[in-house]
Amino acid sequence: RLGKVQELKDLNGKLQTVSAKFEFIESNVVTPVDSPTIYRTYPVFEKQHNWKEGKKLTFNRKVSIIDYGTGVVTQDDEAGKAMPVDSQMLLLIGRPAAYNFRAWRYARAGKTVPIWVPTDRVDLNLAATLLTGSVDMKIDNIGYAEYYVQEVNRRDIRIEVINGPTLYRRITTSSYAGGSSETIFIDSPLTFDLKPSEVRRISFMIFARLNADDIELVWENEELA
């Protein structure tokens, strides 16, 4: 369709040039399809970061500076916590994979449908075997009980098991009694023993939405994006 502004330029009294600008709108031929894995009523983003490049994680605070021109300058932290902004780079091999990614993107509907996004990092290390029926998980000491304390975006975890299922749990409480390990308690037990050597990674999950995100699909060739 034609854009909002069209331009005519007079070269002299008898000759004009016309500049027409067109806006191309992508037709929506993709049916939205969401992730099949659901955690706490919302889908989980299961595609993993392509570690060809590193990931950048930033923390933003919604801070207002209060300055009346005289006296002490103060600030108001409206949210009271930092908002994490994570990056993801995916490798999509084949046009069906690219189509499926677009279908997932349309299913987000901006900020309408939030999603759980794992960090894809090794955020926690299992320090001892987690026995069947137990909810107390021993992890390497990272100061979780002292600093994280079940903070939002640091209380939901994705446990990726080698040659086993991927598990999702919420940390309900934590404790540290000294030494090289600490204990986190999860909301539901496992149905099998889990050894440290059987865990590929334990990652935190961030509850996110795409209303303020930029998504770029770059085609390297006809079959790779």
TISE-224963 format. One record per residue (C-alpha): x, y negated, z; residue in three letters. Coordinates in steps of 0.1 Angstrom, whole numbers, plus 5000, padded with zeros to 4 digits. Layout:
@X = X; Y = Y; Z = Z; type = ala
...
END
This chain:
@X = 5000; Y = 5000; Z = 5000; type = arg
@X = 5010; Y = 4964; Z = 4996; type = leu
@X = 5026; Y = 4947; Z = 5026; type = gly
@X = 5013; Y = 4917; Z = 5044; type = lys
@X = 5034; Y = 4891; Z = 5025; type = val
@X = 5040; Y = 4888; Z = 4988; type = gln
@X = 5064; Y = 4862; Z = 4974; type = glu
@X = 5063; Y = 4841; Z = 4942; type = leu
@X = 5092; Y = 4819; Z = 4934; type = lys
@X = 5092; Y = 4791; Z = 4908; type = asp
@X = 5123; Y = 4790; Z = 4888; type = leu
@X = 5110; Y = 4759; Z = 4869; type = asn
@X = 5076; Y = 4746; Z = 4860; type = gly
@X = 5070; Y = 4774; Z = 4835; type = lys
@X = 5087; Y = 4805; Z = 4849; type = leu
@X = 5081; Y = 4825; Z = 4881; type = gln
@X = 5094; Y = 4856; Z = 4897; type = thr
@X = 5073; Y = 4879; Z = 4918; type = val
@X = 5085; Y = 4900; Z = 4947; type = ser
@X = 5061; Y = 4928; Z = 4958; type = ala
@X = 5068; Y = 4948; Z = 4989; type = lys
@X = 5051; Y = 4981; Z = 4995; type = phe
@X = 5047; Y = 5000; Z = 5027; type = glu
@X = 5048; Y = 5038; Z = 5025; type = phe
@X = 5028; Y = 5056; Z = 5051; type = ile
@X = 5035; Y = 5093; Z = 5057; type = glu
@X = 5005; Y = 5115; Z = 5052; type = ser
@X = 4998; Y = 5137; Z = 5082; type = asn
@X = 4999; Y = 5172; Z = 5066; type = val
@X = 5012; Y = 5188; Z = 5098; type = val
@X = 4989; Y = 5205; Z = 5123; type = thr
@X = 5001; Y = 5198; Z = 5159; type = pro
@X = 5014; Y = 5229; Z = 5176; type = val
@X = 5027; Y = 5228; Z = 5212; type = asp
@X = 5053; Y = 5249; Z = 5230; type = ser
@X = 5039; Y = 5282; Z = 5241; type = pro
@X = 5055; Y = 5282; Z = 5276; type = thr
@X = 5035; Y = 5264; Z = 5302; type = ile
@X = 5048; Y = 5253; Z = 5336; type = tyr
@X = 5024; Y = 5236; Z = 5361; type = arg
@X = 4998; Y = 5230; Z = 5334; type = thr
@X = 5022; Y = 5213; Z = 5310; type = tyr
@X = 5044; Y = 5227; Z = 5281; type = pro
@X = 5081; Y = 5232; Z = 5284; type = val
@X = 5105; Y = 5220; Z = 5257; type = phe
@X = 5124; Y = 5253; Z = 5249; type = glu
@X = 5147; Y = 5242; Z = 5221; type = lys
@X = 5182; Y = 5238; Z = 5234; type = gln
@X = 5207; Y = 5211; Z = 5228; type = his
@X = 5233; Y = 5216; Z = 5200; type = asn
@X = 5266; Y = 5213; Z = 5219; type = trp
@X = 5284; Y = 5202; Z = 5187; type = lys
@X = 5281; Y = 5168; Z = 5204; type = glu
@X = 5279; Y = 5159; Z = 5241; type = gly
@X = 5248; Y = 5147; Z = 5259; type = lys
@X = 5243; Y = 5113; Z = 5273; type = lys
@X = 5223; Y = 5108; Z = 5305; type = leu
@X = 5215; Y = 5073; Z = 5317; type = thr
@X = 5196; Y = 5062; Z = 5348; type = phe
@X = 5175; Y = 5030; Z = 5344; type = asn
@X = 5158; Y = 5010; Z = 5372; type = arg
@X = 5129; Y = 4987; Z = 5368; type = lys
@X = 5144; Y = 4958; Z = 5388; type = val
@X = 5131; Y = 4922; Z = 5389; type = ser
@X = 5155; Y = 4895; Z = 5400; type = ile
@X = 5139; Y = 4869; Z = 5423; type = ile
@X = 5156; Y = 4836; Z = 5421; type = asp
@X = 5139; Y = 4803; Z = 5431; type = tyr
@X = 5169; Y = 4782; Z = 5423; type = gly
@X = 5178; Y = 4777; Z = 5460; type = thr
@X = 5186; Y = 4802; Z = 5487; type = gly
@X = 5195; Y = 4838; Z = 5484; type = val
@X = 5189; Y = 4857; Z = 5452; type = val
@X = 5170; Y = 4889; Z = 5458; type = thr
@X = 5157; Y = 4918; Z = 5437; type = gln
@X = 5126; Y = 4940; Z = 5437; type = asp
@X = 5131; Y = 4977; Z = 5427; type = asp
@X = 5095; Y = 4983; Z = 5415; type = glu
@X = 5097; Y = 5021; Z = 5411; type = ala
@X = 5120; Y = 5027; Z = 5440; type = gly
@X = 5140; Y = 5052; Z = 5420; type = lys
@X = 5160; Y = 5055; Z = 5389; type = ala
@X = 5143; Y = 5067; Z = 5357; type = met
@X = 5165; Y = 5093; Z = 5338; type = pro
@X = 5169; Y = 5090; Z = 5300; type = val
@X = 5183; Y = 5121; Z = 5284; type = asp
@X = 5194; Y = 5128; Z = 5248; type = ser
@X = 5189; Y = 5159; Z = 5227; type = gln
@X = 5205; Y = 5169; Z = 5194; type = met
@X = 5189; Y = 5199; Z = 5177; type = leu
@X = 5200; Y = 5221; Z = 5148; type = leu
@X = 5170; Y = 5231; Z = 5126; type = leu
@X = 5179; Y = 5258; Z = 5101; type = ile
@X = 5154; Y = 5261; Z = 5073; type = gly
@X = 5123; Y = 5242; Z = 5063; type = arg
@X = 5100; Y = 5263; Z = 5085; type = pro
@X = 5121; Y = 5253; Z = 5116; type = ala
@X = 5119; Y = 5216; Z = 5106; type = ala
@X = 5081; Y = 5219; Z = 5100; type = tyr
@X = 5077; Y = 5235; Z = 5135; type = asn
@X = 5096; Y = 5207; Z = 5151; type = phe
@X = 5074; Y = 5181; Z = 5134; type = arg
@X = 5043; Y = 5201; Z = 5146; type = ala
@X = 5057; Y = 5200; Z = 5181; type = trp
@X = 5063; Y = 5162; Z = 5178; type = arg
@X = 5028; Y = 5155; Z = 5166; type = tyr
@X = 5015; Y = 5176; Z = 5196; type = ala
@X = 5031; Y = 5150; Z = 5219; type = arg
@X = 5008; Y = 5123; Z = 5207; type = ala
@X = 5031; Y = 5096; Z = 5221; type = gly
@X = 5025; Y = 5094; Z = 5259; type = lys
@X = 4993; Y = 5114; Z = 5259; type = thr
@X = 5008; Y = 5149; Z = 5264; type = val
@X = 5038; Y = 5150; Z = 5288; type = pro
@X = 5064; Y = 5178; Z = 5287; type = ile
@X = 5090; Y = 5194; Z = 5309; type = trp
@X = 5125; Y = 5190; Z = 5295; type = val
@X = 5154; Y = 5211; Z = 5309; type = pro
@X = 5187; Y = 5193; Z = 5311; type = thr
@X = 5205; Y = 5223; Z = 5294; type = asp
@X = 5233; Y = 5217; Z = 5319; type = arg
@X = 5246; Y = 5240; Z = 5346; type = val
@X = 5232; Y = 5220; Z = 5374; type = asp
@X = 5231; Y = 5247; Z = 5401; type = leu
@X = 5252; Y = 5279; Z = 5405; type = asn
@X = 5238; Y = 5309; Z = 5422; type = leu
@X = 5262; Y = 5318; Z = 5450; type = ala
@X = 5247; Y = 5352; Z = 5462; type = ala
@X = 5222; Y = 5378; Z = 5450; type = thr
@X = 5186; Y = 5367; Z = 5452; type = leu
@X = 5167; Y = 5397; Z = 5464; type = leu
@X = 5133; Y = 5409; Z = 5453; type = thr
@X = 5106; Y = 5391; Z = 5472; type = gly
@X = 5129; Y = 5365; Z = 5486; type = ser
@X = 5125; Y = 5327; Z = 5482; type = val
@X = 5157; Y = 5316; Z = 5498; type = asp
@X = 5183; Y = 5310; Z = 5471; type = met
@X = 5220; Y = 5305; Z = 5480; type = lys
@X = 5237; Y = 5281; Z = 5457; type = ile
@X = 5272; Y = 5265; Z = 5456; type = asp
@X = 5273; Y = 5234; Z = 5477; type = asn
@X = 5266; Y = 5203; Z = 5456; type = ile
@X = 5251; Y = 5182; Z = 5484; type = gly
@X = 5215; Y = 5191; Z = 5473; type = tyr
@X = 5201; Y = 5192; Z = 5508; type = ala
@X = 5218; Y = 5159; Z = 5517; type = glu
@X = 5213; Y = 5138; Z = 5485; type = tyr
@X = 5187; Y = 5153; Z = 5462; type = tyr
@X = 5162; Y = 5165; Z = 5489; type = val
@X = 5136; Y = 5177; Z = 5464; type = gln
@X = 5136; Y = 5144; Z = 5446; type = glu
@X = 5114; Y = 5140; Z = 5415; type = val
@X = 5131; Y = 5154; Z = 5385; type = asn
@X = 5155; Y = 5173; Z = 5408; type = arg
@X = 5130; Y = 5198; Z = 5423; type = arg
@X = 5119; Y = 5218; Z = 5392; type = asp
@X = 5144; Y = 5243; Z = 5378; type = ile
@X = 5148; Y = 5265; Z = 5348; type = arg
@X = 5166; Y = 5298; Z = 5355; type = ile
@X = 5180; Y = 5313; Z = 5323; type = glu
@X = 5188; Y = 5350; Z = 5328; type = val
@X = 5212; Y = 5369; Z = 5306; type = ile
@X = 5193; Y = 5398; Z = 5289; type = asn
@X = 5162; Y = 5389; Z = 5310; type = gly
@X = 5133; Y = 5365; Z = 5312; type = pro
@X = 5136; Y = 5327; Z = 5316; type = thr
@X = 5121; Y = 5317; Z = 5350; type = leu
@X = 5106; Y = 5284; Z = 5361; type = tyr
@X = 5104; Y = 5275; Z = 5398; type = arg
@X = 5099; Y = 5245; Z = 5421; type = arg
@X = 5122; Y = 5239; Z = 5450; type = ile
@X = 5101; Y = 5233; Z = 5481; type = thr
@X = 5128; Y = 5226; Z = 5507; type = thr
@X = 5165; Y = 5229; Z = 5512; type = ser
@X = 5191; Y = 5232; Z = 5540; type = ser
@X = 5228; Y = 5231; Z = 5546; type = tyr
@X = 5245; Y = 5248; Z = 5575; type = ala
@X = 5281; Y = 5242; Z = 5565; type = gly
@X = 5305; Y = 5260; Z = 5543; type = gly
@X = 5307; Y = 5263; Z = 5505; type = ser
@X = 5271; Y = 5271; Z = 5499; type = ser
@X = 5237; Y = 5257; Z = 5508; type = glu
@X = 5202; Y = 5271; Z = 5506; type = thr
@X = 5172; Y = 5261; Z = 5485; type = ile
@X = 5138; Y = 5276; Z = 5489; type = phe
@X = 5116; Y = 5282; Z = 5458; type = ile
@X = 5078; Y = 5283; Z = 5456; type = asp
@X = 5075; Y = 5319; Z = 5445; type = ser
@X = 5097; Y = 5350; Z = 5448; type = pro
@X = 5113; Y = 5370; Z = 5419; type = leu
@X = 5101; Y = 5405; Z = 5411; type = thr
@X = 5137; Y = 5418; Z = 5407; type = phe
@X = 5171; Y = 5413; Z = 5422; type = asp
@X = 5191; Y = 5385; Z = 5405; type = leu
@X = 5229; Y = 5385; Z = 5407; type = lys
@X = 5251; Y = 5355; Z = 5400; type = pro
@X = 5267; Y = 5373; Z = 5371; type = ser
@X = 5233; Y = 5377; Z = 5355; type = glu
@X = 5225; Y = 5340; Z = 5353; type = val
@X = 5235; Y = 5320; Z = 5323; type = arg
@X = 5225; Y = 5286; Z = 5337; type = arg
@X = 5202; Y = 5270; Z = 5362; type = ile
@X = 5190; Y = 5236; Z = 5350; type = ser
@X = 5169; Y = 5208; Z = 5364; type = phe
@X = 5138; Y = 5199; Z = 5345; type = met
@X = 5127; Y = 5163; Z = 5338; type = ile
@X = 5090; Y = 5155; Z = 5334; type = phe
@X = 5089; Y = 5133; Z = 5304; type = ala
@X = 5068; Y = 5118; Z = 5276; type = arg
@X = 5077; Y = 5104; Z = 5242; type = leu
@X = 5060; Y = 5070; Z = 5242; type = asn
@X = 5093; Y = 5051; Z = 5244; type = ala
@X = 5116; Y = 5076; Z = 5226; type = asp
@X = 5132; Y = 5075; Z = 5192; type = asp
@X = 5131; Y = 5107; Z = 5171; type = ile
@X = 5152; Y = 5109; Z = 5140; type = glu
@X = 5151; Y = 5138; Z = 5116; type = leu
@X = 5182; Y = 5138; Z = 5094; type = val
@X = 5185; Y = 5163; Z = 5065; type = trp
@X = 5221; Y = 5174; Z = 5059; type = glu
@X = 5210; Y = 5194; Z = 5029; type = asn
@X = 5178; Y = 5211; Z = 5016; type = glu
@X = 5178; Y = 5237; Z = 5043; type = glu
@X = 5195; Y = 5221; Z = 5073; type = leu
@X = 5183; Y = 5192; Z = 5095; type = ala
END
